[in-house]
């Protein structure tokens, strides 16, 4: 399925850094993370908890889809989504060079 360039431009993707992460009680595949996207902190529910410990996530520079409709997952409202490559179910978080400032827009 194709989308138009105008539809693509509606996606608000930004560079962020994970400042905290914690396991969610009773959940083995998701965790909660707080991500700094430059002008605000966002709470996200993040997959991959069976592969990554919260301490492994802190400090990672990531790409965040910030204008995704909020969704309550496991009692936590997630205000965005980390972008990742999926390799046999394991997420590999998309990132940029360390010199790219937090909050930079992806276009």
PECOR-V567654 format. One record per residue. N is the residue number from 1. PHI is phi in whole degrees, -180 to 180 (none if undefined). PSI is psi in radians with two decimals (* if undefined). OMEGA is omega in degrees with one decimal (NA if undefined). Layout:
n=N phi=PHI psi=PSI omega=OMEGA
n=N phi=PHI psi=PSI omega=OMEGA
//
This chain:
n=1 phi=none psi=2.28 omega=179.6
n=2 phi=-96 psi=2.64 omega=170.9
n=3 phi=-122 psi=2.77 omega=178.7
n=4 phi=-82 psi=2.86 omega=175.7
n=5 phi=-62 psi=-0.65 omega=177.8
n=6 phi=-61 psi=-0.71 omega=177.1
n=7 phi=-65 psi=-0.75 omega=178.3
n=8 phi=-60 psi=-0.71 omega=-178.0
n=9 phi=-64 psi=-0.33 omega=178.7
n=10 phi=-73 psi=-0.34 omega=179.2
n=11 phi=-74 psi=2.20 omega=177.9
n=12 phi=-105 psi=1.74 omega=-179.2
n=13 phi=-112 psi=2.35 omega=-177.6
n=14 phi=-138 psi=2.77 omega=174.6
n=15 phi=-80 psi=2.31 omega=177.4
n=16 phi=-136 psi=2.99 omega=174.7
n=17 phi=-133 psi=2.38 omega=-179.8
n=18 phi=-79 psi=2.08 omega=-177.5
n=19 phi=-99 psi=-0.40 omega=173.9
n=20 phi=-155 psi=2.72 omega=178.2
n=21 phi=-153 psi=2.56 omega=178.3
n=22 phi=-152 psi=2.62 omega=175.9
n=23 phi=-68 psi=2.66 omega=174.0
n=24 phi=-102 psi=2.24 omega=-176.8
n=25 phi=-55 psi=2.25 omega=177.5
n=26 phi=80 psi=0.05 omega=-179.1
n=27 phi=-117 psi=2.27 omega=-177.9
n=28 phi=-107 psi=-0.19 omega=-175.9
n=29 phi=-114 psi=-0.14 omega=180.0
n=30 phi=-132 psi=2.74 omega=175.3
n=31 phi=-142 psi=2.93 omega=176.2
n=32 phi=-101 psi=2.41 omega=177.9
n=33 phi=-135 psi=2.58 omega=170.8
n=34 phi=-107 psi=2.19 omega=-175.6
n=35 phi=-120 psi=2.24 omega=174.9
n=36 phi=-85 psi=2.04 omega=178.8
n=37 phi=-108 psi=0.40 omega=174.9
n=38 phi=101 psi=-1.00 omega=-178.3
n=39 phi=-106 psi=-0.04 omega=178.9
n=40 phi=-167 psi=2.89 omega=174.4
n=41 phi=-101 psi=2.41 omega=178.8
n=42 phi=-120 psi=2.38 omega=172.9
n=43 phi=-92 psi=2.22 omega=-178.6
n=44 phi=-130 psi=2.58 omega=166.9
n=45 phi=-95 psi=2.22 omega=-171.8
n=46 phi=-120 psi=2.34 omega=175.6
n=47 phi=-79 psi=3.09 omega=175.2
n=48 phi=91 psi=0.19 omega=-177.7
n=49 phi=-64 psi=-0.33 omega=176.6
n=50 phi=-77 psi=-0.22 omega=-180.0
n=51 phi=-110 psi=-0.50 omega=-174.3
n=52 phi=-125 psi=2.41 omega=173.4
n=53 phi=-87 psi=2.68 omega=178.6
n=54 phi=-52 psi=-0.71 omega=-178.6
n=55 phi=-64 psi=-0.44 omega=178.3
n=56 phi=-74 psi=-0.35 omega=-175.7
n=57 phi=-89 psi=-0.54 omega=-174.7
n=58 phi=-63 psi=2.27 omega=-179.7
n=59 phi=91 psi=-0.14 omega=178.6
n=60 phi=-70 psi=2.32 omega=172.5
n=61 phi=-88 psi=2.21 omega=-171.4
n=62 phi=-134 psi=2.95 omega=174.2
n=63 phi=-106 psi=2.24 omega=-174.6
n=64 phi=-120 psi=2.27 omega=169.9
n=65 phi=-85 psi=1.89 omega=-170.2
n=66 phi=-96 psi=-0.27 omega=-179.2
n=67 phi=-104 psi=0.45 omega=172.5
n=68 phi=-75 psi=2.43 omega=179.1
n=69 phi=-57 psi=2.30 omega=179.1
n=70 phi=-58 psi=2.55 omega=-179.4
n=71 phi=-141 psi=2.35 omega=177.2
n=72 phi=-85 psi=2.14 omega=-179.2
n=73 phi=-131 psi=2.16 omega=178.9
n=74 phi=52 psi=0.67 omega=177.4
n=75 phi=82 psi=0.03 omega=-179.4
n=76 phi=-118 psi=2.33 omega=175.9
n=77 phi=-84 psi=2.14 omega=-180.0
n=78 phi=-97 psi=2.18 omega=-176.4
n=79 phi=-108 psi=0.94 omega=178.8
n=80 phi=142 psi=-3.02 omega=-178.0
n=81 phi=-149 psi=2.37 omega=171.8
n=82 phi=-77 psi=2.44 omega=176.8
n=83 phi=-92 psi=2.44 omega=-175.8
n=84 phi=-149 psi=2.69 omega=166.0
n=85 phi=-85 psi=2.43 omega=-179.5
n=86 phi=-106 psi=2.01 omega=178.2
n=87 phi=-119 psi=1.80 omega=-178.7
n=88 phi=53 psi=0.71 omega=177.3
n=89 phi=89 psi=-0.19 omega=178.8
n=90 phi=-95 psi=2.20 omega=178.1
n=91 phi=-80 psi=2.41 omega=171.5
n=92 phi=-119 psi=1.88 omega=-170.3
n=93 phi=-64 psi=2.31 omega=176.4
n=94 phi=-72 psi=2.49 omega=-175.4
n=95 phi=-147 psi=3.13 omega=177.2
n=96 phi=-135 psi=3.00 omega=176.2
n=97 phi=-57 psi=2.54 omega=-178.2
n=98 phi=-60 psi=-0.36 omega=-178.8
n=99 phi=-78 psi=-0.18 omega=178.9
n=100 phi=-78 psi=2.17 omega=-176.9
n=101 phi=-67 psi=2.57 omega=173.9
n=102 phi=-61 psi=2.42 omega=-179.8
n=103 phi=95 psi=-0.19 omega=179.4
n=104 phi=-60 psi=2.40 omega=178.6
n=105 phi=-79 psi=2.49 omega=174.9
n=106 phi=-96 psi=2.27 omega=179.7
n=107 phi=-137 psi=* omega=NA
//
